[in-house]
Each structure stands twice: as C-alpha cells, then as structure tokens.
Amino acid sequence: MEQQTVKVRMEMRKWGKPATIVEGIDGKSVDLPDLATKLKTYCACGGTSKNNAIILQGDHRDKVKKVLVGYGFPEASIELH
C-alpha cells in the first residue's frame, strides 16, 4: 500500500443514529466493495461503499482501525476522529 492517509470518523445521521465513515482509501489500489463487506462482517453491522468512502452503521472506529491495520495499512496513516 502506498502512503495514503485514511480518515475514520463518526458522524451523527438521521434520528441521532451514529455512522462510521472511512475516507481516503484509493479505490484504484483497494477493492472498496470487498473491504466494505469485510468491515461489515467484522463489525456485525450494515453499511455501504460509495463516493470512495465506506459508511458503516454504528460507532466502530476502533474495530475499523484494527481491520485496516490487518489489511496492510500502516497504523500511522490511519486517523481516528
């Protein structure tokens, strides 16, 4: 994986529901739908991948970081917000 900054943040959605947004992953070097499926399975939640971002239902920032490090992303390039 080349050096890219991955931002993992939590956002409040409609009706006060939390959503975890994963941005900054290069869609050309990583299969985003496949990564989204792995994250949804690991976090046991629903979600989608669109506009070069992965959106997961619920607050899963720590779990997402663990999966991304295991996937080969350098820990220093993952920012939790």
Number of C-alpha atoms within 10 A of each C-alpha: 10 8 9 13 17 21 18 23 17 19 17 12 12 8 6 8 11 16 21 22 24 24 18 14 18 16 12 8 9 11 11 19 16 11 16 21 17 15 23 20 12 13 18 13 14 15 18 15 17 10 7 15 20 23 23 25 20 20 19 22 21 10 12 23 21 12 16 16 14 11 12 9 20 16 14 10 13 20 15 14 11
